[in-house]
Amino acid sequence: MASGLFRLNSVGSVGDSYDKALAETINGLFKTEVIYRRGHWRSFEVVECATLEWVDWFNKRRLLELIGNIPPAEAEADYYAALETEPMVA
């Protein structure tokens, strides 16, 4: 692309309820749990570090009830381990 920016394809059509809804939900959750809760930030670097910590927790360590109160990273590892042990069917 000439501008160097990437376009993200939307799940829904422009203007419907699915248009970038997941991204907006995650951004809102992050702002609520990190940005607003921790208050005043001393620098951009502190915000950046807090963001990285939250993303790591969200993707790897938070417990999800729907998958048996295990972290997403553990569920993903279990999924791929099960794929390796299943016999191939022709």
Rosetta blueprint (number, residue, H / E / L):
1 M L
2 A L
3 S L
4 G L
5 L L
6 F L
7 R L
8 L L
9 N L
10 S L
11 V L
12 G L
13 S L
14 V L
15 G L
16 D L
17 S L
18 Y L
19 D L
20 K L
21 A H
22 L H
23 A H
24 E H
25 T H
26 I H
27 N H
28 G H
29 L H
30 F H
31 K H
32 T H
33 E H
34 V H
35 I H
36 Y L
37 R L
38 R L
39 G L
40 H L
41 W L
42 R L
43 S L
44 F H
45 E H
46 V H
47 V H
48 E H
49 C H
50 A H
51 T H
52 L H
53 E H
54 W H
55 V H
56 D H
57 W H
58 F H
59 N H
60 K H
61 R H
62 R L
63 L L
64 L E
65 E H
66 L H
67 I H
68 G L
69 N L
70 I E
71 P L
72 P H
73 A H
74 E H
75 A H
76 E H
77 A H
78 D H
79 Y H
80 Y H
81 A H
82 A H
83 L H
84 E H
85 T H
86 E L
87 P L
88 M L
89 V L
90 A L
